[in-house]
Amino acid sequence: MFTRKQPPVLDSALRRRVAVNFLDSDFVFTGRLADYDADTFVLEQCQTHPGPGETAQAIKGRQYVDRIHAFLTELP
């Protein structure tokens, strides 16, 4: 039987601010990783990523992102 000795890497990113990068576009938004499973990332307190001279806009509610279409980058 196989047992995992260390927690998954994503466990260290829980409740931290991350950027969501979609594979098929340049669209990015930021939020706090609230939860995840094998198929989905769940993010809270999301906002758009502003371009030069723009202001970030809040995105209401929780955002559910399919893991197959995006990857996360942890922010400082």
Secondary structure in CASP SS format (residue, H / E / C, confidence):
PFRMAT SS
TARGET T0000
AUTHOR 0000-0000-0000
METHOD secondary structure of the structure
MODEL  1
M C 1.00
F C 1.00
T C 1.00
R C 1.00
K C 1.00
Q C 1.00
P C 1.00
P C 1.00
V H 1.00
L H 1.00
D H 1.00
S H 1.00
A H 1.00
L C 1.00
R C 1.00
R C 1.00
R E 1.00
V E 1.00
A E 1.00
V E 1.00
N E 1.00
F E 1.00
L C 1.00
D C 1.00
S C 1.00
D C 1.00
F C 1.00
V E 1.00
F E 1.00
T E 1.00
G E 1.00
R E 1.00
L E 1.00
A E 1.00
D E 1.00
Y E 1.00
D C 1.00
A C 1.00
D C 1.00
T E 1.00
F E 1.00
V E 1.00
L E 1.00
E E 1.00
Q E 1.00
C E 1.00
Q E 1.00
T E 1.00
H C 1.00
P C 1.00
G C 1.00
P C 1.00
G C 1.00
E C 1.00
T C 1.00
A C 1.00
Q C 1.00
A E 1.00
I E 1.00
K C 1.00
G C 1.00
R C 1.00
Q E 1.00
Y E 1.00
V E 1.00
D E 1.00
R H 1.00
I H 1.00
H H 1.00
A E 1.00
F E 1.00
L E 1.00
T E 1.00
E E 1.00
L C 1.00
P C 1.00
END
